[in-house]
Amino acid sequence: MADPLKTLPFRSLVAQSSAVLLTHGVEVETASVRGVAAHLVEVMAERTGTDGEEAVHLVTPEAVA
């Protein structure tokens, strides 16, 4: 099983979340967005009983932003 934080869907989630923040005039470090996204994916995986690779698809960019 690959590390969910190194997958394309996770990187896409981080990029989309950063874009949502920019549209609201908020400029943040990518590392900060990545940290919040990783936390949300971890929590979603725990709550749904799935692994991180599946849980990343359940987290929306708006939730991260």
Backbone as JSON, one array per atom type, in Angstrom:
{
  "sequence": "MADPLKTLPFRSLVAQSSAVLLTHGVEVETASVRGVAAHLVEVMAERTGTDGEEAVHLVTPEAVA",
  "N": [[0.85, -1.18, 0.0], [0.62, 2.15, -0.9], [1.92, 5.26, 0.39], [-0.56, 7.42, 1.33], [-0.19, 10.18, 1.26], [1.54, 10.68, -0.73], [0.34, 10.25, -3.1], [-1.25, 10.88, -6.27], [-4.02, 11.71, -6.11], [-4.03, 12.88, -3.52], [-2.16, 14.97, -3.76], [-3.49, 16.44, -5.67], [-5.76, 17.19, -4.21], [-4.57, 18.93, -2.35], [-3.63, 20.95, -4.07], [-6.05, 21.87, -5.19], [-7.33, 22.77, -2.9], [-5.65, 24.87, -2.15], [-6.15, 26.54, -4.3], [-8.85, 27.16, -3.84], [-8.58, 28.64, -1.5], [-7.08, 30.79, -2.47], [-8.94, 31.99, -4.18], [-10.52, 33.19, -2.36], [-8.95, 35.15, -1.48], [-6.94, 34.48, 0.29], [-3.72, 33.72, 1.07], [-1.64, 31.08, 1.6], [0.95, 28.94, 2.97], [1.98, 26.08, 1.15], [2.75, 23.86, 2.59], [1.31, 24.12, 4.93], [-1.33, 23.79, 4.07], [-1.1, 21.2, 3.15], [-0.66, 19.87, 5.57], [-3.1, 20.25, 6.94], [-4.83, 18.95, 5.17], [-3.79, 16.34, 5.31], [-4.38, 15.71, 7.95], [-7.21, 15.77, 7.89], [-7.72, 13.68, 6.09], [-6.7, 11.54, 7.53], [-8.42, 11.53, 9.78], [-10.87, 11.08, 8.47], [-10.4, 8.53, 7.4], [-10.18, 7.05, 9.74], [-12.74, 7.39, 10.85], [-14.42, 6.25, 8.93], [-13.45, 3.76, 8.66], [-11.73, 3.01, 6.63], [-8.81, 2.84, 4.48], [-6.13, 5.28, 4.05], [-5.77, 5.86, 1.33], [-8.26, 5.45, 0.19], [-9.81, 7.16, 1.72], [-8.95, 9.7, 1.02], [-10.41, 10.43, -1.14], [-12.8, 11.17, -0.09], [-12.6, 13.58, 1.14], [-13.15, 16.99, 0.69], [-11.92, 19.79, -1.28], [-12.92, 22.21, -0.33], [-13.49, 21.65, 2.33], [-10.94, 21.35, 3.38], [-9.92, 23.9, 2.92]],
  "CA": [[0.0, 0.0, 0.0], [1.4, 3.38, -1.02], [1.63, 6.32, 1.35], [-1.6, 8.25, 0.71], [0.25, 11.57, 1.12], [2.39, 10.78, -1.92], [-0.44, 9.86, -4.27], [-1.76, 11.95, -7.11], [-5.25, 12.3, -5.57], [-3.74, 13.75, -2.38], [-1.53, 16.2, -4.27], [-4.56, 17.19, -6.33], [-6.56, 17.77, -3.14], [-3.82, 20.07, -1.81], [-3.63, 22.01, -5.08], [-7.41, 22.42, -5.3], [-7.59, 23.5, -1.66], [-4.91, 26.13, -2.26], [-6.88, 27.37, -5.26], [-10.05, 27.67, -3.16], [-8.14, 29.7, -0.58], [-6.68, 31.97, -3.27], [-10.13, 32.67, -4.69], [-11.06, 33.97, -1.23], [-7.96, 36.16, -1.13], [-6.09, 33.99, 1.37], [-2.53, 33.08, 0.55], [-1.01, 30.3, 2.67], [2.02, 28.03, 2.56], [1.52, 24.77, 0.7], [2.99, 22.9, 3.68], [0.19, 24.24, 5.88], [-2.5, 23.17, 3.44], [-0.81, 19.77, 3.14], [-0.85, 19.37, 6.93], [-4.54, 20.2, 7.22], [-5.4, 17.88, 4.33], [-3.36, 15.05, 5.86], [-5.17, 15.48, 9.16], [-8.58, 15.45, 7.52], [-7.73, 12.35, 5.49], [-6.5, 10.59, 8.64], [-9.66, 11.47, 10.55], [-11.9, 10.44, 7.64], [-10.08, 7.1, 7.33], [-10.52, 6.47, 11.03], [-14.2, 7.39, 11.06], [-15.11, 5.38, 7.98], [-12.86, 2.42, 8.7], [-11.04, 2.73, 5.38], [-7.42, 3.28, 4.52], [-5.92, 6.65, 3.6], [-5.93, 5.99, -0.13], [-9.69, 5.56, -0.1], [-10.36, 8.3, 2.44], [-8.59, 10.95, 0.37], [-11.48, 10.75, -2.09], [-13.97, 11.62, 0.66], [-12.32, 14.92, 1.65], [-13.3, 18.0, -0.37], [-11.03, 20.94, -1.16], [-13.57, 23.24, 0.49], [-13.33, 21.26, 3.73], [-9.55, 21.64, 3.75], [-9.77, 25.36, 2.94]],
  "C": [[0.89, 1.24, 0.0], [1.0, 4.38, 0.07], [0.62, 7.26, 0.71], [-1.17, 9.7, 0.5], [1.15, 11.77, -0.09], [1.65, 10.44, -3.2], [-0.92, 11.1, -5.03], [-3.07, 12.53, -6.58], [-5.0, 13.23, -4.37], [-3.11, 15.06, -2.84], [-2.55, 17.07, -4.98], [-5.45, 17.87, -5.3], [-5.88, 19.0, -2.56], [-3.84, 21.23, -2.79], [-5.0, 22.67, -5.2], [-7.76, 23.23, -4.06], [-6.88, 24.85, -1.67], [-5.61, 27.08, -3.22], [-8.14, 27.96, -4.64], [-9.67, 28.81, -2.23], [-7.76, 30.97, -1.35], [-7.89, 32.71, -3.82], [-10.81, 33.51, -3.61], [-10.04, 35.0, -0.73], [-7.04, 35.76, 0.01], [-4.91, 33.26, 0.75], [-1.8, 32.39, 1.7], [0.09, 29.42, 2.09], [1.44, 26.68, 2.18], [1.69, 23.73, 1.81], [1.86, 22.94, 4.69], [-1.06, 23.56, 5.33], [-2.33, 21.65, 3.43], [-1.05, 19.16, 4.52], [-2.32, 19.24, 7.3], [-5.19, 19.07, 6.42], [-5.03, 16.51, 4.88], [-4.16, 14.71, 7.12], [-6.6, 15.07, 8.83], [-8.69, 14.06, 6.9], [-7.58, 11.29, 6.58], [-7.78, 10.42, 9.45], [-10.76, 10.77, 9.76], [-11.65, 8.94, 7.53], [-10.46, 6.4, 8.62], [-12.03, 6.35, 11.22], [-14.93, 6.43, 10.14], [-14.56, 3.96, 7.97], [-12.19, 2.02, 7.4], [-9.58, 3.12, 5.51], [-7.31, 4.68, 3.92], [-6.13, 6.86, 2.12], [-7.39, 6.12, -0.53], [-10.28, 6.81, 0.53], [-10.05, 9.63, 1.76], [-9.67, 11.39, -0.62], [-12.73, 11.29, -1.4], [-13.81, 13.05, 1.19], [-12.4, 15.92, 0.5], [-12.29, 19.14, -0.18], [-11.62, 22.05, -0.29], [-13.44, 22.93, 1.97], [-11.91, 21.56, 4.22], [-9.36, 23.15, 3.88], [-10.48, 25.94, 4.14]]
}
